[in-house]
Amino acid sequence: MFCYQCEQTSKGYGCTTLSVCGKDETTATLQDLLIYAVKGISQYATRARALGVKDNAIDTFVVECLFTTVTNVNFDPLRMQNWLIRAGKMLDRAKKIYEEACDKAGKSPEALSGPTKWRPAPTIEELVKQGKEASILIRKEKLGDDITGLQELLLYGMKGTAAYAEHARILGRESDEVYEFFHTALDYLTVEEPAVETLFNLCMQCGEINLKVMELLDSAHTSTYGHPVPTKVRITPVKGKAIVVSGHDLKDLEELLKQTEGKGINIYTHSEMLPAHGYPKLKAYKHLVGNYGGAWQNQKDEFAKFPGAILMTTNCIQQPQPSYRHRIFTSGLVAWPGITHISNRDFTPVIKAALAEPGFPEDGAEKYIMTGFGHNAVLSIADKIIEAVQKGDIKRFFLVGGCDGAKPGRNYYTELTQSLPKDCVVLTLACGKYRFNKLDFGTTAGGLPRLLDVGQCNDAYSAIKIATALADAFKCGVNDLPLSLVLSWFEQKAVAILLTLLYLGIKNIRLGPSLPAFVSPNVLNVLVKNFNLKPIAKSPKEDLAEIFAM
């Protein structure tokens, strides 16, 4: 195996035996093969679309396949085998649709090769053999680090975009433009001699498409659950039976809240689910009582201490420990071998497990944090923010957000925010905020909160809307605002967001704790030259000195 798609990849090079995320060689290799199969499907789909023929089943299948290969989603080789069996059927379907479209148009089908010729082997062992032929290392040897790195940058951006597209689809929002881009880009990833310029342009287009997808998802969330409002969230236990929900899927949380209403079970959010408390329709459920724990990488210790059932939605699962294997469940695309999976949003097994556990014996001392500062909430007080800037109460905004992780060096973000002067405001989003969101930042001289939790990682759209609105108000570009972006990344959704920021022409982004291993020095030089993208310094003091000197 060879995998370097996440920030914690082994030794900054790539995982070659056991993935840092916990994925074994079999599962990782099967995921490589699934991506290979999806490229073949898109070869047919792109050409069928050129003849005016589309197929929603193929479109959504490709999105699901991309999402299921995101880091910390699917660790189950049997589930991967099932995906590959389905991929074989989808390849046949796509081929038939394309050939029928050609026949109707009076054209001869192209003689396609590469992934279109693949069909799934009958056993996992044979599928693994097929997967080894789809290894990144083979392409690196043939195409070199620069081309391969750009191919992977594009692919990982698409994986992140697919995650957001799937969340939006679940809530009834789809875009044919998005599906068309996925097929076009995946088709280009099969070209034997790809051009650097084309790959780079596709990466920027991926950023554009991701912005549209995040807008779709924002619309889906707010039309379904209302616009987030600033909300105090309890972070200490409430006496009683309990279920904690992690991941990103608000639909799963909503259905669980409905099914547990009146059953004497308290529901807690975890990690990226924290922003759910800001949505009016969700916060209306009285048994949504608080947030438990912190970011995803601490779950082994936190879940072992949680006296109830655990539901993992979307990604961010770690290997379940013996102490809670019997009371953790997965849903959606998440999978771990031997863990009960909820496939139809019937959460009866989760509820039974919660009722069988002791729950919290008593209330903890009341402690709260704030969330719910989405674009609607922040822009509703834009006049106060502008006035505070004009008066000098706010000198600078810092967007400090992104993925958290276990790799050393992430304490940088805690130290950075703690070092900021009182006339600076921090916008934050995604689970990286757990490095500092329980600290007391107080308010500005004008009484505005100095820490604004914008939401989940996909709520980068909110942060972008806030930034562009402020730029319009001050009649300048986003790069001219007193705004510094200091981001942390871990997996492919962060890659998609980074591509969106680059597509928007936003410069001077600091990224850490380390730069992507798949970005070669030559590609990095282009990003530095065009966007002044830079790694975070070893010490926040170095970065702050440079920022305030600007």
N, C-alpha and C positions, 0 to 999 in steps of 0.2 A: 504494500500500500504506500501511497504518498499523498499527504494532505497538508496544505498550508493556507486554508481558507479563513482561519480565525487568528486573533491576536496572540493567543497563547501557544501557538504552534511550537513544537519542540525545538529548542535551541535556536529559535529564529530562522530555522531552515525549513522544516517540515516533519510531520509525524510519519514514521516509517514502520512501526510495529503496532504499538497501542496508542491511539489518539489521546491527546491531553484531555479531551472532552469525555473520554471513557468509551469511545466507539472502538469495537474490535476490528481486526483486519477484514474479516468476512463482511461485516456490515458496511464498512467504508468502501470496500471494493464493489459491493453491490450497488452502492449509491453512485459511484463513478459510472457503472454500467447503465443505471437508469438515466443519468444525464445524457449518455451516449445515445440511448434509445429515443429520448425526447428530441434530440437533434434530428434524428431520422424522421420522426413524426412531423416536425416543423418543415423539413425539406419538402414533403408532400403538401402540407397545409399552405405554405407560402405560394406554391405554384397553383394550387387550387383557387386560392384567393385572387390571384392574378387573372383567373378566368371567371371571377365573380361568385365563387362557391365557398361558403363558410360552414363550419360545423361547431356548435357550442360545446358539444360533449368533448371534442378534441381540444378546444380552447381551454376549457376549465381543467381538463386532465393535465395539460402541460403545466398550468399554474400550480396545481397540487403537487406535481412531481418536483418542481423547482423548490417549493416550500418544504416538502418532506426531507429534502437533503440539506436544509439549513442546519448549522451546528446546534446541537442540543434539542433536536426534535425527535428523530426516529432512530432508535438503537436496536431494533428488533429485526434480525435477519429473516425470520419467517414473514414478517410484514413486508420486508423489502422484496422477498421472492414474489409475494402476491402482487406488488406494484409492477414488477417486471413481467409477470404473466399478463397483466392488464395492458402493459405497454406494447407487448407483442400483438395483442388484439387491436389496439389503437393504431398501430402501424399498418395493419391490414386494412382497417377502416379508412385511414387517411389515403392509402394507396388507391383503394377502390374509388373514393370520392374524387381524387385527382384524375384517374383514368376515365371516369365517367364524364368529368368536366371537359377533358380533352376530346372525348368522342362527340360530345354535344357541340363543341366549338369547331369540330372538324380538324383538330390538330393531333399530331402524333405525340405521345408522352415522351418526356426526356428520359434517357437511359441514366438513371441516378445510381450512385454507388455509395460507399461508406456506410453510415449508420442505417440507411434504408434497407440494406441487405441483412441486417441483424434480425434474428428471431430468438426467443428465450430458450436456453437449454433446459432439460427436464429436471435437473437436480441443482441444489444450492452449490455443490462442489463444482459442477460444470459451469454454473453461472459465474462463479468466482474466477474460473479460468478465462471466461469471456471478458470479465471486468478488468483483468490484468492487462488485456490488450487495449483497454481504453484509458490507461494510466496517464496522468499528467507527464510523468517522466519520459514517456515515449515522444510526446510532443515537444518537450523541452530539448530532447536530443536532436530532433529533426528541425525545429523552428527557432530554437534559441530562447534565452530567458526573456528578452524584450517582447517578442511576439506572444509567447506563451503567457507572460505576465499580463499583457493587455487583454488577451482572451479571457483569462481568469478574472481580471478586474471587471470586465463586462458581464461575465457569467455570475459572479458573486453579487454584482449590482442587481442583476435580474432576479436572483434568488430572494434578495431583500424586498424588491418591488413586488414579487409574487406573493410574499407573505402578507403585505398590506392589501394587495388585490384580492386575496382570498378572504381576508377579514371583511372587506367591503362587499364582496359577492354574497357572503353569508347574510348580510343585512340588506340585500337586494340591489346593490349598486355594481354595475358592470360597464365596461367600455370596450367597444370593438377596436378602437385605436390602440388600446393597451395590448389586446390579444394579437393584433397585427404586428406590433413591435416585437413581442416575444418571438413570434414565428420568424420574422425577418432576421433578427439578431442571432437566433439559434441556427438558422439556415447558414448564415455567414460564418458561424463557428465551424462549419464543415468544409470551408474552402481550403484547398491544399496549400495555396500560397497567398495567405491574407496580407493585406496592405496595412502598414502601421497607421497611416492617416485615416483609413476607413474604420479601423478598430477604435481609434481615439474618438472619432466622430460618433460612433455608436455608443461609446461610454458616455459622452455628453448627452446624447439622445436618451439614454437610459435615465440620466438625471432628470431630464425634462419629463419623461413618462412617469417617473416616480413621484414628481411633484403633482402631476395630475391624479395619480392614484391616491396619494395622501389627501388631496382635496376631496376625492370621492369618498374616502373613508371618514374624513372629518364631517362631510355632509351626512353620511350614513349614521354616524354616532350622534350628531346633534339633532337630526330629524327624528331619530328613534328615542333618544334619551334626554333631549334638551341640551342647551348650551351649559357647559360646566360653570359653576359659581364657586367663589372662594368658600372653602369649607374646612372647619376644624375636624380632624380625624383622630379618634382615640387610638393610642398605641400601647395601651395596657389592657390586660384581660378583663372580661366581664364574666361573672359567675354563670356557669351552665355548660351544656353540651355545645360542641363546636365543630365547624368545618372551616378550613382555610383554603382559599382559591388562589392559585398562582398562574402566571402566564399573561396573556393579553386579550383573550376573547370575552368581550362584554356580553355577547349573546349567551354563552355558557353560564356566566355569572347570573344573568337575568333569569334564565330557566331554573337554575338551582334555587334562587331566591323565591321564585313562585312555588316550587315544589316543597320547600321547607317552611313556608309561611304557616304559622300556627302549630308547629311541631315542637316548639321549645328548643330549637337549635339556633345558636348564634353563628353568623357568617362573618369571617374575617378575610380581608384581602392580604395578598403577599406580593412583594416586589412590584412588577409593572402593573399590577391590578390596583395599586393605591389610588390612581386618579379616578377610579370608578365612583368614589365617594362624592366627587364634585358634580356628577350628572343628576339633575333633579329627579328623573324617573327612578333611578337606582337608589338614590339616598332616601327615597320615600319609604323604602322597606325598613321598618324599625329594627329588624333583626340583623341588618348589616351594621354591625356594632363597632368595627374598627379595623386597623391594619396590624398584622402580626409580623414581626421579624424585619428583615432588610432585603438585600439584593439576593439574586439567585444562587450565588456561589456559597452562601452560608446555609443553604437549606438542609444539609445533612445534620448539622447540629441543631438547627431551629426546629425541623420537623420531628426529630427524635424527642424533643421536649414538649411538642404540641400534644395536648391530651384529647385529640379528636381525629376526624378524617381529613384527608388531604386530596384536593383535586388539581391536577396539572392540565392546564389548557395551553394550546399552542406549544411554544418551545421553552427552553430554560430548565429542563429536567436534568438532574444528576442521578447517579446510581443510587437507587433506594436502599437504605440500610435495613438490616434484619429487624431492628426495633419498630419499624413502621411499614414494612413491606405489605403487611396484611390490611393496612388502612390507607394506602395511597392508591389513587386511581388516575387514569389518563383519559383524555377526550380529544376529539378532532384528529389531527395528524400526529400527535405525540404518541410514542410507543416505547415501552421497555419490556424485554423478555420476562414473562411470568407475572406481569402486573395487569390487573383487571382493567380492561378498556371499555369505556362507555361510548358506544357508537351512535346512539340515537337520542341523546340528551334525556334519557330516562335515568335519573340519578338515584333511583331506589337503593342500589348497593352502597352508594356513598352515604346516604341517609341512615341506612341500617348500621353501617360501620360507626358513624358518629354517635348513634344512640347506644352502641355497645361499649364505647369508651367513656372514661370518667368525666371528661370535660374539666373546665376550670373550677376548683373548689370554692373560690371566692374572688371578689373584685380586686383588681390591683389598684394601686394609687393612680389617680387620674393624671394622664399626661397626653398632650395633643401636639400634632403638627398640622400644617396647612397644605391644602392642594386646591385645584380648581381654577387656576389662573390661565385659562385658555384665552384665545385671541378675543373672543367676545367680551369676556370680563375685563381684560386689560385695556382694550380699546375703548371701553365705556368710560374709563377714567383718563383717556389720552390727554385731555385738556390739563388735568392735574399733573400728569407726568411732564408734559411740555413746559408747564409753568415752573415745575421743580428744576428742570434743566436750565431754563432761562435765569432763574434766581441763583443757580449754583448749588442748590440742595442735592442735585444729582450731577456728578461730574462724568461718570462713565457707567455703561452697562457691560456686564460680563455674561455671555451665554456659556455656562459650564454644565455640560451634560453629555449623555451617551451611555454606553454599556459599562457596567461594572465587571470585575473579574477578580480572580484570586492571585494573579501574577503580582509580584512585588513591584512597587513603584506607583501604585494607585493612591497612596496616601498623599501624593503630590496635590491632588484635587482638593483634599481636605485642607491642607496647608495653604493652598492658593486662596480659597474662599475666606479662610480665617485671617489672612494677611491683608485683605482689601480694606481700604479706608472707609469710613462711615458714609462718605458721599458716593459710594458705588452700590449699584443694585445688581443682584444675581438672578438671571433667568435660568431655570434648569428644567431638564426633562430626561426621561428614561431612568433606568435603575442606577446609573452613575450618581444620581443625587443622594443615594443612601450614604455616600461618603461624608455628607455634611448636612442633610436636611433635618436632622434632629438637634442641630445646634441653634442657639438663639441669636439671630442676626438683627433683631430689633427693627426699627423703622428709620427712615430718613428724617432730616430736620423738619420736613413738611408733613410727616406722619405716614408716608407710604411704606409698605413692607419692603425690606431690603432683600428678601428671598421670595421669588415668585415661581411656584411649581407649575409649569405649563402642562405637564402630563406624561403620557407614554412616549416611547421613541417615535412612534408614528405622528405624534403631536409636534414634531419638528415643523409641520405645516403651520401650526399656530405661531411658533417662534418666528417663522419667515413672514407671516402676515403682520405680526407686531413690528418687526424690523422695517418692512417696506412701508407700513403706515407711518411710522416715525420719520422715515426718510422723506416721505411725501410732505409731512407736516413741516419739516425743517428745510424743504426744497433742496435736497441733496441726494446723492446716491447712498446705498447701504454702506459702501466702503468708506464713506465720509462721515458716517455717524460715530459718536463716541462709544463704539461697540467693539468688544473683543470676543472672539470665539475660541474657546479652549475646550476641545472635545476629547472624550475617551471612546475607544471602540473595542468591540470584541468579535462580533460576527457580521453576517452579510447584510442585515438590515442597516447597520451603521455604514456599510459601504455604499448602499443605495442612497442614504441621506447625504453622505459626502459628495457623491456624484451630482446630486441635486444642487448642493451649495456651489459646486464648481460650475455647473451649467448656468447658474444665476450670476456667475462672475464674481462671487464673493471671495475676497482675498485675505491674506494674513491669518489663515486658520492655523491654530496650533493643534497638533494631533498626537495622542499618546495612548498608553505609556510607551509603545514602540510602533514603528511604522510597519505597514504590511510586508510580510516576507515575499509575497507574490509580485510586489512592485520592484522591478529591477532598478539599479542605479540610474540607467539611462532614462527610464520612464519617470523616475522620481525627479530627475533634473528638469524634465519638461514641465512637470507640475509645479516645481519651485519657480521656474522661469515665468510661467504663465499666471500662476496664482499665488506665488510666495507661500506655498504650503510648507510648513516646517514642523519638526518634532518638538515636543515640549522639552524644556531644559531640565537638567538634573535637579535644579532648585527653582521653586516658584519665584524666588526673589530675582533671579536672572530675567525671567520672562516679564515680571511686573516692572522691573527697571526699564526694559526696552519698550514695553507698552506705554508707560507713562511719559516716556521721552518722545513719543511720536507727536 
